[in-house]
Amino acid sequence: MSDDNQNLGPREFIGRRGGDVATLIDGSVIAAVPEAKRAAEEAHQELRFDFLDDRAVLELLHRRHEDEVAMFNAGFVHGVPLALVGFGAVLYWAGVAQYWETPASRIAYLAVAGAVLVLQIFFFVRSAISHWGDPVQQNLRARAAKYRQIAHTARRGGADIPAHYPHYGPYPFAATFRPEVDDREQSQSEGTDDHGSR
């Protein structure tokens, strides 16, 4: 489990990457709204997860936070150098290299700059596919997105739930539930304590 989650109270989680600490809403509060309870029961069948089990939901929210941090860090580690090198290469071409006298020098510069950029793009895309395409993490994101929908349904039905709870946005991508890898996800969570630490 990340250091962020280790300093939290027994029912707390981080709702945004590096952001506000939120407190888990009891499943009984959500279940008190018939429409939300029905949505949770349907989602239980569809996504093989008990959305009214406080312990399971808290672990889900901790893992979702760790996943968000991992995706951000991967994008930062590969995206920032790519942007800087790309900007520098274009700037150097515009200010210096295009004015070199010999075409061979200009072609050599373009070849080297292009090769470096292609290599960095490759590492960026590989990292993105590794994080976004992981089927276990996609199941996690699908469940987290569904929990958010259920909580919002309960709030609209009159439950005492803060606005925007659980304080993170829905996953617009990479949140497809894959039942064929569900057992792998469950086996990973079986060796955890109440807060999802491994």
N, C-alpha and C positions, 0 to 999 in steps of 0.2 A: 504494500500500500504506500502511496506517496506521503511525503512529509506533511503536506497540506492536511491530509485526512487524519494523521496521527494526533493532531492537536485539537481535534473536535470533540464535542460532548457526545454522549451515548446516542443521541437522536439527531445529530447535526450532520450536515453535508454542505459542500460548496456548490452553490447554484450556478456559478460562472467560473471560468478559468481564472484563478487568482482573485476572484471577486467575493461577493457577499456570502456569508454563512447563513444557511437556511435551516429551519427545524422541520423535521418530518411531521407531516400531518397523519394522525392515526387513521388506519384503514377503516375503523368504525365510523369516522366522520364522513368518509367518502361513501361507505355502504349505506349510510342513513338516507342518501338520496337515491330513490329507486332507479332512476335512469342511469346514474353512475354505477350503481351496483350491478345492474344488468349489463352495462358495457364492460365492467371488470370481469364478470363471469364469462361473457362471450370472448373477451380477449384472453382469458385463462385457457380456454379451449384452443384458440387460434395460435397463441404464442407460447403455450406451455409454461406459463408463469403466473403465480398467484399475486395479483396486483393489490390484494387486500391484506397480505402478510407483511407486517411492518418490518420484520427483520430482513426478509428477502428484498423488499423495496429499498431499504436503506443501503444494503450491499449493492444493489443495482445502481443507485445514485452515486455511490462512491466510485464504482467502476466506470460509470459514465464520465465522471469528472476526470479520472485518470486517462481515459481514452481521449477526451478532448484536449488535455494537456499534451499527450503524446502526439496527436495530430498537429497541434500548433507548433510544437518543438520541431517536428520533422519538417514542416513547411518553412519554418524560420531558418533552420540549419542549411537547407538546400535552396530555399527561395531567395534569401538575402544575397548570398554570394552570386547567384545567377543574375539577379537584377543589377548588382554592382558591376560585375564583369561585363555584362551586356551593355550597360550604359557607358562604361569606360571604353569598350571596344568601338562603339559607335562614335563617341566623342573624339577618340584618337583618330579614327578614320576621317571624320569631318574636319578636324583641325590640322592634321599632319599627314597621315599616310596617303590620302588621295592626291597629295601634291608631290609625292616622290617622283623622280624623273623616270625611273625605269618601270615598265609594266610588270616585269618579273618580281620586283620588290613588292609592288602593290598586291599582286596575285598571291605571293607568299604570305603577306600579312593577312589577307582575307582567308587563306586556307588555314593558317594557324588559329586565327580568331574564331573562325567557323568551327574548327575541330574542338576547341576549348568549350565553346558555347553548346555544341551538340553533346559533349560529354557531361556537362553540368545539367543540361535538360534531361539527359538519360537518367542521371542519379535522382533528379527531382521527381521524374515520372515514376521511377522504380520505387522510391520512398512513398509516393502518394498511393500507388497501387498496393503496396505492402500494408499500409494503414487502412485505406478506404476499402480495399478488397478483401480484407480478412473476414471470412464468414462468421467466425465466433464474435468478432466485434460488431459485425452487421446485425447479428441477433441481439446483442446488447443495445445497439442504437434503436433497433425496431421496438424493443420493449420499453426503453426510456421514452421514446416518442409517444408510444401508446399510453404510458402512465401519465404523461403530461396531458394528453387528450382526456383521459378519464378524470383527472383532477379538475380540469377546466369544466367538464360536464357537471361535476359535483358542485363547483362554485356557482355556475349558472343556475343550478337547482336550489340554491339557498344555503349550501354548506359554508361554514366559517373558514374559508381558505383565502390566504392573501392573494392579491392580484399577481398574476404572472407566475404563481407557484407552479412548478418547482424552480422558477427563476432561471431557466435556460430555454433557449429556443428549440424548436423541433429540428430534427436532422432532415435537411432537404435532399440528401443523397446518402448512398451507402448504408441504408437502413432496411434492407430487404431481409425478412425473416427466412432462414434456411433450416427447415426442420431436420434435414439429414445430418447437420453438424450440432444439433442441440445437445446430444449426449456428451460431446467434447466440452461444451460450455459448462454443463452441469458438473462434469468431473473436475473442472478447474475450480469451481466454486465450493466443492465439497471439502477441500482442504483449507478453508478460510475460517477466521473467527467472525464475530458478529459484525466487524467493520470491514470485512473483505480483505484483510491482510493475508499475504501468503507466506 
